[in-house]
Amino acid sequence: MIGKLAFRNVRRSARDYLVYFLTMTFVTALMFAFNSLIFTKDIEEMFEVAGLMMALIGLATFFIVLIVAWLINYMVRFMLEKRSREFGIYLLIGMKKKEIARLYQRENMLLGTCAFLMGMVLGVLLQQIILAILYSMIRIKYDLHMEFNQNCILMTAGCYAGCYLLALFRCGRRFKKMNIRDLIEAQKKNEEVRESHEQLKKWLFPVSVGFLALFAAFIFLGGIKGGGQLLFFLVGLVLVIYLFYVGLSAWIVCYVRKRGNAVYRGQNLFLLRQFSSKLKTMSFTMGTLTALFTIAFLGCTVSMMFSDYQNKLLDVKFPFDVQINSGDVEDDFADEIQLIGEEAKILEAFSYHIYANVPEDVLTNMQDSISAGQTDGRNEERRSAGADGYARQPNQVNIWLSTNLKSFGKTYLQEDGSPDIEKIRKDSGGVYCYYDTYMKLSDYNHLRRMLGYSEVLIEDNEYLIHLKERIKNEVDTLSEDIVIEGSRGELKFAGYYTEPFSQDGHNGGDYVVVIPDSQARLLVPYYSEMALDIEGEAPIGLGNLLDDLNSLEKEEEEEGEDTEEERDFAGHRPMRGNTCCGSDTIIVMSPENMVRDNLIPETRYLLSTLIFPCFYVGLVFLCVALTVLSVQQLSDSAKYKFRYSVLRKLGMSRQEIDIVIWKQLVCYYLCPVLLAVVIGGSISVFMSGKFIFYTGIHSVVFYYFFLSFLLFFGIYLLYFITTYVSFRRNTGAEE
């Protein structure tokens, strides 16, 4: 009998909780589809960093389980309050608490099981879509095929069942504490609106708005520096969100009491009273929904940022088919050429040097002393020269960039504004090499021909600088502040070039100074490079083979040369060759062996480990928040049916009632959304600005938030239309 009654009750309440049922179905499908990324064997075999995707999807699933558990618990408690009078009547006619609790639990388990089964069916389809998108992003062909991994199914079912069982367990405990009176009056408690100290509470509204403005100024003007400021910002923001709704409700109540000018215009009095009472009864819930909407905005924005980076910058970050770096200036790359020739057809292989502007004996001595933490007399003289003498040093360009680029701020400046050369020397070998990097014009033009660029001509007394486009607008005075010496005096500046040129540690870090071949005799080789053009696509794993070869050569070198006599007093080998990676900070890749067709899919997959979890979290949080909004209104539709019937009897037409319903739902839906747009939009624009600045991508700061908002609005509109149609039907507006 209890089973039949549970089935009948589920059918009867299906109309009110259809949105909740569909959301749980969709969440189940998302969980199964994204969890399948963890157990895809092809991905595990293809990428060494596959574990990162597993970890981040698992972390995202953890947060989603928490929020889904909150949704289920909220809905179970909410439905219990709405049906409390019904359960009280069951007690009056002789049913026991255990029987009623079992009945209610069966209803929820039946609803949850149906949603889970439908979600798994939808999840199989969604799985194919997500895998197709992932393979398309990493530029690997994907053949549609069904995957039913046992671990994936168990993980999805376990997370889903855990959320439901926890909510039903808490519901059962609550049943035990309730009596007939509590059940009969539970629904009334949900309708109570207590108005106290409204004059005092209303000031929370302008105060919270003021704090939101301060937070926005704090982000854009000062920025967040350190964990302490971040914690302060988050705690303050959460408090402001919740206090905002308490203040807004009190402000509306006070405005109605004072009989403001807008109160008696049209149906404003009815709408204001309905809206303020709703805010009062669920101010905490509205604050939580705003937080969920904000997280959804931020998650989608982060996904859009890294997706845009994939599409715009990855192809230009690795311009050569293969490029190899060696710290040995006498390296002829014979082993690498032989290995690559066995795996692919080499169309052209070109080896060259990157140079430094110091004599060879000084270069060796300075490298040894830097490795041992010492400096020679010449260094001491240069250091004592301070800001006025740095232009004549062998790392003058590095010093200029370290003290003038916005990305470094005041990190390498002393209190008087002069370069902190000691700190720059200490940190050398990271962003920039210890010495400025130079290239011969003939080598430069050969590389340009390989990349399809036009050749460049300069006079014997000129030089040019090839640098990343990202820093082009920040180096206006670089050529005026540095001095490039030639055989017959100072060379003249011939301009900047900014085509993609592999400047993440290979052809310099951020820049390379190009000089005529006749002037190169004043320089010494710093490290060796080789660029190759191969036919077709590089075979999978070629980069790993080159890395293994490089590791083997280093082991042999250390075994043959690593003696105590050749070590300095600190126990370290002298610094050799290239050690820089450029000033990119968000996405940094500077491997010694760069194989374009290997690195691009790997980097795309690496970025996908951020894109997919962020989008996953944002989408689920958005659906959960919209579900709560919809169910709240639809469950109250019976109560509103009487109120709208009164309005109809007072002479309002059906069209006017439709307009009132539309206004009521719009106000209710827009309230948490607008606040989330303000907060999430401000943070998103700030993040986008930093992302664009540090990556050099060509996008407008509002672009990523705009895309997120479009996605948000599409889902929002779907939920709103569903709620509006159901609300009109439940209130009898269609009659």
Helices and strands as residue ranges (DSSP letters): H 2-13, H 18-35, H 41-46, H 50-82, H 84-92, H 97-137, H 150-177, H 180-191, H 198-201, H 204-217, I 218-222, H 227-257, H 268-281, H 283-312, H 314-317, E 322-326, H 334-343, E 346-356, H 360-372, H 377-389, G 390-392, H 396-404, H 421-426, E 438-440, H 441-451, E 462-467, G 469-474, H 478-481, E 485-486, E 489-490, E 492-497, E 511-515, G 517-522, E 524-534, H 542-561, G 564-566, E 593-595, H 596-635, H 637-649, H 654-695, H 703-731
